[in-house]
Amino acid sequence: HTRYPDGWMRDLLRQIEARGHEVALHCHPNRDLDFYRTGLPRYDAEGQTKILRYGIDFIEAATGRPPVSFRAGARRVNEDTFRALEACNLCIDSSLAYAAGTDNPNAVSAYASVNRATTYGNIVEFPITVLDRSGRLARLDPNVTPDLDALTAAVEQMIAAGCEHAVMIAHSFSFVLCTRDASAALPGTPVFKEGKQQYAMGQDSYAKSVFTGFLQFLQSSHGRIE
């Protein structure tokens, strides 16, 4: 938020709120904030509470209501994060996604569930849905699973297993293609500049078709999926 013109982010949050959506808290380290320059698990519960409180106050000042839900940047959480969430009255988290191995950003000592809502202390946890792709775990995420059949099969499997919730991740950049050849930009297409490099930006039609197809699947499954 510190990289945008003054007031720009506040106006965006007000627009989201006005459309009837909840503005939840999602935070990444920010070099402009001396108290938050690395991942949350590097701070103790008090330090994490300060970070979360900063974000809560920013959202509440813009929308008139504090957030109740949270997802950590890059899913970096540990047990102290849940203590900080309780201290800040954030009652819902969706940062955990079961994974094995050393590359897992979740720094919890143990998972209470996989693909099912659970609790950590007083915090309700809706874990990010994971699915088996040829023996490897993947998130329910168009960036990680850019395959309509795999996405729909995962939800069908969850329905059959009696899971009540599926949690999907989608980013705005999921639908954007960038190329270093700025001359490839179509008229009216944004050009992103980073240092001396320029990137032409356009829509990723394949990602859009996968996501649209997935939404159509959900719509056609009304009655089985809410």
C-alpha positions as CSV (number, residue, x, y, z in Angstrom):
1,H,0.0,0.0,0.0
2,T,2.9,2.3,0.6
3,R,3.9,2.1,-3.1
4,Y,0.7,3.7,-4.4
5,P,-0.4,7.3,-4.4
6,D,-1.8,8.6,-1.1
7,G,-5.4,7.6,-0.8
8,W,-5.4,5.2,-3.7
9,M,-5.6,2.0,-1.7
10,R,-8.2,3.4,0.7
11,D,-10.4,4.2,-2.2
12,L,-10.0,0.7,-3.6
13,L,-11.0,-0.8,-0.2
14,R,-14.1,1.3,0.0
15,Q,-15.1,0.2,-3.5
16,I,-14.7,-3.5,-2.6
17,E,-16.7,-3.0,0.6
18,A,-19.4,-1.1,-1.3
19,R,-19.8,-4.1,-3.6
20,G,-20.7,-6.3,-0.6
21,H,-17.5,-8.1,-0.2
22,E,-15.5,-8.6,3.0
23,V,-12.2,-6.9,3.0
24,A,-10.0,-9.4,4.7
25,L,-6.3,-9.0,5.8
26,H,-3.5,-10.3,3.7
27,C,0.0,-9.1,4.3
28,H,3.5,-9.4,2.9
29,P,6.8,-7.9,4.3
30,N,7.2,-4.3,3.3
31,R,10.6,-2.6,3.2
32,D,8.9,0.7,4.0
33,L,7.8,-0.6,7.5
34,D,10.7,-1.1,9.8
35,F,8.7,-3.5,12.0
36,Y,7.8,-5.9,9.1
37,R,10.7,-6.6,6.8
38,T,10.6,-10.4,6.8
39,G,8.1,-13.3,7.1
40,L,5.8,-13.5,10.1
41,P,7.4,-16.6,11.7
42,R,10.6,-14.5,12.2
43,Y,8.7,-12.4,14.8
44,D,7.4,-13.5,18.2
45,A,3.7,-13.2,19.0
46,E,4.1,-9.6,20.2
47,G,5.8,-8.6,16.9
48,Q,3.2,-10.4,14.8
49,T,0.4,-8.7,16.8
50,K,1.9,-5.3,16.0
51,I,2.0,-6.2,12.3
52,L,-1.5,-7.5,12.2
53,R,-2.8,-4.5,14.1
54,Y,-1.3,-2.2,11.6
55,G,-3.2,-3.9,8.8
56,I,-6.4,-4.1,10.7
57,D,-6.3,-0.4,11.6
58,F,-5.6,0.5,7.9
59,I,-8.6,-1.5,6.7
60,E,-10.9,-0.2,9.4
61,A,-10.0,3.4,8.7
62,A,-10.9,2.9,5.0
63,T,-14.1,0.8,5.3
64,G,-15.4,1.5,8.8
65,R,-15.2,-2.1,10.0
66,P,-12.3,-4.2,11.0
67,P,-11.5,-7.5,9.1
68,V,-12.3,-10.8,10.7
69,S,-10.5,-13.1,8.3
70,F,-6.8,-13.5,7.5
71,R,-4.3,-15.2,5.1
72,A,-0.6,-14.7,5.6
73,G,1.6,-13.6,2.8
74,A,3.1,-16.7,1.1
75,R,1.3,-18.8,3.8
76,R,4.1,-18.0,6.3
77,V,2.6,-18.8,9.7
78,N,3.5,-20.5,12.9
79,E,1.9,-21.1,16.3
80,D,2.7,-17.5,17.4
81,T,0.6,-16.3,14.4
82,F,-2.5,-17.9,15.9
83,R,-1.8,-16.2,19.3
84,A,-1.5,-12.9,17.4
85,L,-4.7,-13.5,15.5
86,E,-6.6,-14.1,18.9
87,A,-5.0,-10.9,20.4
88,C,-6.3,-8.9,17.4
89,N,-9.8,-10.5,17.3
90,L,-9.3,-12.0,13.9
91,C,-11.3,-15.2,14.2
92,I,-10.9,-16.9,10.8
93,D,-7.6,-18.0,9.1
94,S,-7.0,-19.6,5.7
95,S,-3.2,-19.8,5.6
96,L,-2.6,-23.5,6.1
97,A,-2.2,-25.9,3.1
98,Y,-1.0,-29.4,4.0
99,A,2.4,-30.0,2.5
100,A,5.4,-32.2,3.2
101,G,9.0,-31.3,2.8
102,T,11.4,-28.5,3.6
103,D,10.0,-26.1,1.0
104,N,6.7,-25.7,2.9
105,P,6.2,-22.1,4.1
106,N,3.8,-23.2,6.9
107,A,5.9,-23.4,10.1
108,V,3.4,-25.1,12.3
109,S,4.5,-28.2,14.3
110,A,1.5,-30.3,13.2
111,Y,-1.6,-30.0,11.0
112,A,-4.9,-30.5,12.7
113,S,-6.7,-31.4,9.5
114,V,-6.3,-31.7,5.7
115,N,-9.0,-30.1,3.5
116,R,-11.4,-29.8,6.4
117,A,-12.3,-26.8,8.6
118,T,-10.8,-27.1,12.1
119,T,-9.7,-24.9,15.0
120,Y,-6.4,-23.7,16.4
121,G,-7.2,-22.4,19.8
122,N,-10.1,-20.0,19.2
123,I,-9.3,-19.5,15.5
124,V,-11.4,-21.2,12.9
125,E,-9.1,-22.6,10.2
126,F,-10.3,-23.1,6.6
127,P,-7.2,-24.8,5.1
128,I,-6.4,-24.2,1.4
129,T,-7.5,-27.2,-0.5
130,V,-4.8,-29.5,-1.7
131,L,-5.1,-32.2,-4.3
132,D,-2.9,-35.1,-5.5
133,R,-1.5,-34.6,-9.0
134,S,0.4,-37.7,-10.0
135,G,1.7,-38.3,-6.5
136,R,2.5,-34.7,-5.8
137,L,0.4,-32.3,-3.7
138,A,-0.8,-29.2,-5.4
139,R,-3.0,-26.3,-4.2
140,L,-6.5,-25.6,-5.7
141,D,-5.0,-22.7,-7.6
142,P,-5.1,-21.9,-11.4
143,N,-1.4,-21.0,-11.2
144,V,-0.4,-24.3,-9.6
145,T,-3.1,-26.5,-11.3
146,P,-3.8,-24.9,-14.7
147,D,-5.9,-27.9,-15.7
148,L,-9.7,-27.7,-15.7
149,D,-10.2,-31.5,-15.5
150,A,-7.9,-31.7,-12.5
151,L,-9.7,-28.8,-10.7
152,T,-13.1,-30.3,-11.3
153,A,-12.0,-33.8,-10.4
154,A,-10.6,-32.5,-7.1
155,V,-13.9,-30.9,-6.1
156,E,-15.8,-34.1,-7.1
157,Q,-13.4,-36.1,-5.0
158,M,-14.1,-33.8,-2.0
159,I,-17.8,-34.1,-2.4
160,A,-17.6,-37.8,-2.5
161,A,-15.4,-37.8,0.7
162,G,-18.0,-35.6,2.5
163,C,-15.7,-32.5,2.8
164,E,-17.9,-29.4,3.5
165,H,-15.6,-26.7,2.2
166,A,-13.2,-26.1,-0.7
167,V,-10.8,-23.2,-0.6
168,M,-9.3,-21.9,-3.8
169,I,-6.6,-19.4,-4.4
170,A,-6.7,-17.0,-7.4
171,H,-4.4,-14.0,-8.0
172,S,-5.0,-11.2,-10.4
173,F,-1.6,-12.0,-12.0
174,S,-3.0,-15.4,-12.8
175,F,-4.7,-13.9,-15.8
176,V,-1.8,-11.7,-17.1
177,L,0.9,-12.5,-19.6
178,C,4.1,-10.5,-19.7
179,T,6.8,-10.4,-22.3
180,R,10.2,-8.5,-22.3
181,D,9.4,-7.3,-25.8
182,A,7.5,-4.2,-25.2
183,S,6.9,-3.7,-28.9
184,A,4.6,-6.7,-28.8
185,A,2.1,-4.7,-26.8
186,L,-1.2,-4.2,-28.6
187,P,-2.6,-0.7,-28.8
188,G,-4.0,0.2,-25.4
189,T,-2.2,-2.6,-23.7
190,P,-0.3,-1.6,-20.5
191,V,3.5,-1.6,-20.5
192,F,5.1,-2.4,-17.1
193,K,8.5,-0.8,-16.5
194,E,11.1,-2.2,-14.0
195,G,14.4,-0.4,-14.1
196,K,15.5,-0.2,-17.7
197,Q,13.4,-3.2,-18.7
198,Q,9.9,-2.8,-20.2
199,Y,7.3,-5.6,-20.3
200,A,4.2,-5.8,-22.5
201,M,1.2,-7.0,-20.6
202,G,-1.8,-8.8,-22.0
203,Q,-4.5,-11.3,-21.0
204,D,-3.7,-14.9,-20.6
205,S,-6.5,-16.4,-22.6
206,Y,-5.8,-20.0,-21.5
207,A,-5.9,-19.1,-17.7
208,K,-9.1,-17.2,-18.3
209,S,-10.7,-20.2,-20.1
210,V,-9.7,-22.6,-17.3
211,F,-11.0,-20.3,-14.6
212,T,-14.2,-19.6,-16.6
213,G,-14.7,-23.3,-17.1
214,F,-14.3,-24.0,-13.4
215,L,-16.9,-21.3,-12.5
216,Q,-19.3,-22.8,-15.1
217,F,-18.7,-26.3,-13.5
218,L,-19.6,-24.8,-10.0
219,Q,-22.7,-23.1,-11.4
220,S,-23.9,-26.3,-13.1
221,S,-23.4,-28.2,-9.9
222,H,-25.8,-26.0,-7.9
223,G,-27.5,-28.2,-5.4
224,R,-24.4,-30.2,-4.8
225,I,-22.1,-27.2,-4.3
226,E,-23.0,-23.9,-2.6
